[in-house]
Amino acid sequence: MAAPIVVWPQYAGYAAQQHNNFDPSGKYKLKCEGAFVAVECAISEGDGLKSQGSVMVTMSGNVDIDTQMEGGLGSSLVRCCCAGGSMFFSHYSIKPGWGPRGDVLLAPPVPGEIMLLHLDGMQGWVVQPGGYLACDHSVNMGVNMLDLAQGCCGGEGFFVMEASGRGRLLICSYGAITRYDLAPGEQRKIDNGYCVAWTSGMQWSIAKAARGLWNTVLSGEGLVANFTGPGTVFVQTRSMQNLANALMPYLPNPSSGGGNGGGIDFSTE
């Protein structure tokens, strides 16, 4: 007698949502998908792009790079010193008279994922430090200052980058990226250091991870960012701070004088 077929009831809630990462125009194409993903960007006459500094892997010989400050000297200094970005953006364009098309291959500085977002001229995106990779020339990359509680306890400092205008935006992460679409009034708590980007104007505050202070301390989660819909939040599955903490016991301690740290003395007499 055949075993009965068990039909599991559908879960009433939902976890991470699938995100459409396809660019119908063909300007941006993911290459080497996985932990070591890169993106190939097509350049044509009158249609270039700009990127964070030091992310270009290779480009065709007919592409030219021009470094420019975005938003003036003051905004560029804040973005570089406080928001985890570059003071100068790399602008890519076709060299005059060198053909109608070229290409640039960009890659994030750490293993992770690249996500393509669309800006319609009305809805912008807030991007955490280190999350911006590149965008169309038509997209404006500004800097926003968080309030006191968000800056002190949010884990990412007082400044974030904000994309506005019309065009396409490439964000990157350490680890994979998951998407959460929050309905009006719906809340989601996200641990510090895991946010990548969220829709501009979305409400969020700093809150305890658990209901009570004692449970919050024992859980090891501490304070979290509490987002309230409507809006969309992109979350990365790894944290650079957690990686640093995990590696700390294995790093040599210069002040220990050797011991069990396994340090190497490079001094000469």
C-alpha positions as CSV (number, residue, x, y, z in Angstrom):
1,M,0.0,0.0,0.0
2,A,1.5,3.3,-1.1
3,A,2.3,5.8,1.6
4,P,-0.2,8.7,1.8
5,I,0.9,12.0,0.2
6,V,1.3,14.7,2.8
7,V,0.3,18.2,1.6
8,W,1.9,20.8,3.8
9,P,-0.2,24.0,4.4
10,Q,1.2,27.1,2.8
11,Y,3.0,29.4,5.2
12,A,0.8,32.4,5.9
13,G,3.7,34.9,6.0
14,Y,6.6,35.3,3.6
15,A,10.4,35.4,3.7
16,A,12.6,37.2,1.3
17,Q,11.1,38.2,-2.1
18,Q,12.6,37.5,-5.5
19,H,14.0,40.5,-7.2
20,N,14.0,41.0,-11.0
21,N,17.6,41.7,-11.8
22,F,17.2,41.8,-15.5
23,D,18.0,44.9,-17.5
24,P,15.7,44.9,-20.7
25,S,17.9,47.6,-22.3
26,G,20.9,45.3,-22.3
27,K,23.2,48.0,-20.9
28,Y,24.0,46.0,-17.8
29,K,24.7,42.3,-17.8
30,L,25.8,40.2,-14.9
31,K,29.0,38.1,-15.5
32,C,30.4,35.3,-13.3
33,E,27.3,35.1,-11.1
34,G,27.9,33.9,-7.6
35,A,30.1,35.1,-4.8
36,F,32.6,36.7,-7.3
37,V,30.0,38.4,-9.5
38,A,30.9,41.2,-11.9
39,V,28.8,43.4,-14.2
40,E,29.5,44.2,-17.8
41,C,28.3,47.8,-18.7
42,A,27.8,48.8,-22.3
43,I,28.9,52.3,-23.2
44,S,27.6,54.1,-26.3
45,E,27.8,57.6,-27.7
46,G,25.9,59.9,-25.4
47,D,25.2,57.1,-22.9
48,G,27.9,56.4,-20.3
49,L,28.0,55.6,-16.6
50,K,29.7,56.6,-13.4
51,S,31.0,54.3,-10.7
52,Q,32.7,54.2,-7.3
53,G,36.4,54.5,-7.4
54,S,38.7,51.4,-7.8
55,V,36.0,49.0,-9.1
56,M,37.0,48.9,-12.7
57,V,38.4,45.5,-13.8
58,T,38.8,46.0,-17.5
59,M,37.4,48.1,-20.3
60,S,37.6,48.3,-24.1
61,G,40.3,50.6,-25.6
62,N,37.8,53.1,-26.9
63,V,36.4,54.0,-23.4
64,D,37.8,57.0,-21.6
65,I,37.7,57.6,-17.8
66,D,37.1,61.1,-16.4
67,T,37.2,61.6,-12.6
68,Q,34.8,64.1,-11.3
69,M,33.5,65.4,-7.9
70,E,29.8,64.8,-7.4
71,G,27.8,67.6,-5.7
72,G,30.7,70.0,-5.1
73,L,33.7,69.9,-2.8
74,G,31.7,69.8,0.5
75,S,29.4,66.9,-0.5
76,S,32.4,65.0,-2.0
77,L,34.4,65.3,1.3
78,V,31.4,64.2,3.4
79,R,30.8,61.2,1.0
80,C,34.5,60.2,1.2
81,C,35.2,60.7,4.9
82,C,31.8,59.8,6.4
83,A,29.6,57.9,4.0
84,G,32.1,55.2,2.8
85,G,32.2,56.4,-0.8
86,S,34.8,57.9,-3.1
87,M,35.6,61.6,-3.2
88,F,35.8,61.3,-7.0
89,F,33.5,59.3,-9.2
90,S,34.8,57.6,-12.3
91,H,32.8,58.7,-15.4
92,Y,33.1,56.4,-18.4
93,S,32.4,57.5,-22.0
94,I,33.3,56.7,-25.6
95,K,36.3,58.5,-26.9
96,P,35.2,60.9,-29.7
97,G,35.5,59.2,-33.1
98,W,36.4,55.7,-31.6
99,G,33.2,53.9,-32.6
100,P,29.6,53.6,-31.4
101,R,30.1,51.1,-28.6
102,G,32.4,50.0,-25.8
103,D,32.2,48.1,-22.5
104,V,33.5,48.2,-18.9
105,L,33.7,45.4,-16.5
106,L,33.1,46.4,-12.8
107,A,33.4,44.3,-9.7
108,P,32.7,45.0,-6.0
109,P,35.7,45.1,-3.6
110,V,34.4,42.1,-1.5
111,P,32.6,38.8,-2.4
112,G,28.9,39.3,-2.7
113,E,26.1,40.2,-5.0
114,I,25.2,43.0,-7.4
115,M,21.6,44.2,-7.7
116,L,20.1,46.5,-10.4
117,L,17.5,49.1,-9.2
118,H,15.4,51.4,-11.4
119,L,14.7,55.0,-10.5
120,D,11.6,56.6,-12.1
121,G,12.3,60.2,-11.2
122,M,10.0,60.1,-8.2
123,Q,11.2,57.3,-5.9
124,G,14.8,57.3,-4.7
125,W,17.0,54.9,-2.8
126,V,19.1,55.3,0.3
127,V,22.3,53.3,0.1
128,Q,24.5,52.3,3.1
129,P,28.2,53.0,3.1
130,G,29.9,50.5,0.7
131,G,26.7,49.6,-1.0
132,Y,27.0,51.9,-4.1
133,L,28.7,50.4,-7.2
134,A,27.7,52.4,-10.3
135,C,24.8,54.1,-12.0
136,D,23.7,56.0,-15.1
137,H,25.0,59.5,-15.6
138,S,21.4,60.8,-15.1
139,V,21.3,59.5,-11.5
140,N,22.3,61.9,-8.8
141,M,24.2,60.5,-5.8
142,G,23.8,62.8,-2.8
143,V,24.6,62.4,0.9
144,N,22.0,62.4,3.7
145,M,22.7,62.9,7.4
146,L,20.9,60.6,9.9
147,D,19.5,61.7,13.2
148,L,21.4,61.3,16.5
149,A,20.0,57.9,17.5
150,Q,20.3,56.5,14.0
151,G,23.9,57.7,13.6
152,C,25.1,56.6,17.1
153,C,23.4,53.2,17.2
154,G,22.8,52.3,13.6
155,G,26.2,50.8,13.1
156,E,27.0,52.7,9.9
157,G,27.8,56.2,11.0
158,F,25.9,59.5,10.6
159,F,25.9,59.7,6.8
160,V,24.4,57.6,4.0
161,M,24.3,58.0,0.2
162,E,21.0,58.7,-1.5
163,A,20.2,58.1,-5.2
164,S,17.7,60.2,-7.0
165,G,16.6,61.1,-10.5
166,R,15.8,58.8,-13.4
167,G,18.0,55.9,-14.5
168,R,19.5,52.6,-13.2
169,L,21.5,52.1,-10.0
170,L,23.8,49.2,-9.2
171,I,24.2,48.3,-5.5
172,C,26.6,45.7,-4.1
173,S,26.9,43.8,-0.9
174,Y,29.1,41.5,1.2
175,G,27.2,38.2,0.9
176,A,23.9,37.7,-1.0
177,I,21.1,40.3,-1.1
178,T,17.5,39.5,-0.1
179,R,14.6,41.8,-0.7
180,Y,11.7,42.6,1.7
181,D,8.6,44.5,0.5
182,L,6.8,45.9,3.6
183,A,3.1,46.8,3.5
184,P,1.8,50.0,5.1
185,G,2.4,49.7,8.9
186,E,4.3,46.4,8.6
187,Q,7.5,46.3,10.6
188,R,10.8,44.4,10.2
189,K,13.8,44.5,12.5
190,I,17.2,44.3,10.8
191,D,20.5,43.8,12.6
192,N,23.1,46.6,12.3
193,G,25.5,46.2,9.5
194,Y,23.1,44.1,7.3
195,C,21.1,46.8,5.5
196,V,22.2,47.6,1.9
197,A,19.5,49.9,0.6
198,W,15.9,51.0,1.2
199,T,13.4,53.3,-0.5
200,S,13.8,57.0,0.3
201,G,11.5,58.4,2.9
202,M,10.9,55.1,4.5
203,Q,10.4,55.3,8.3
204,W,12.9,53.5,10.5
205,S,14.2,53.8,14.1
206,I,16.6,52.2,16.5
207,A,15.0,49.5,18.7
208,K,16.0,46.6,21.0
209,A,16.3,43.2,19.2
210,A,14.1,41.5,21.9
211,R,11.2,42.6,24.0
212,G,13.2,43.0,27.2
213,L,16.6,44.5,27.8
214,W,17.9,41.4,29.5
215,N,16.8,39.2,26.5
216,T,18.4,41.7,24.2
217,V,21.7,41.4,26.0
218,L,21.7,37.6,26.2
219,S,20.7,37.2,22.6
220,G,23.9,39.0,21.5
221,E,21.9,41.0,18.9
222,G,21.9,44.3,20.8
223,L,20.2,47.2,18.9
224,V,18.5,46.8,15.5
225,A,17.1,49.0,12.8
226,N,13.3,48.8,12.9
227,F,11.8,49.6,9.5
228,T,8.1,50.4,9.0
229,G,6.3,50.1,5.6
230,P,5.4,50.9,3.0
231,G,8.7,50.5,1.3
232,T,11.4,48.0,0.2
233,V,14.5,47.0,2.1
234,F,17.5,45.1,0.7
235,V,19.5,43.1,3.2
236,Q,22.8,41.4,2.9
237,T,23.5,38.0,4.4
238,R,27.0,38.7,5.7
239,S,28.5,41.5,7.9
240,M,32.0,42.8,7.6
241,Q,32.0,43.6,11.4
242,N,31.1,40.0,12.2
243,L,33.9,38.7,9.9
244,A,36.4,41.0,11.6
245,N,35.2,39.7,15.0
246,A,35.5,36.1,13.9
247,L,39.0,36.6,12.7
248,M,40.2,38.5,15.7
249,P,41.2,35.5,17.9
250,Y,43.4,34.2,15.0
251,L,45.4,37.4,14.4
252,P,48.8,38.0,16.1
253,N,48.8,40.4,18.9
254,P,51.9,42.7,18.5
255,S,51.9,43.6,22.2
256,S,51.8,40.0,23.4
257,G,55.4,39.4,22.4
258,G,54.7,36.2,20.5
259,G,53.1,33.6,22.9
260,N,50.3,31.6,21.4
261,G,49.5,34.2,18.8
262,G,51.8,32.7,16.2
263,G,53.2,36.1,15.3
264,I,56.4,36.5,13.3
265,D,59.1,38.9,14.3
266,F,60.5,40.8,11.3
267,S,62.8,43.0,13.3
268,T,66.5,43.0,12.5
269,E,69.4,43.6,14.9
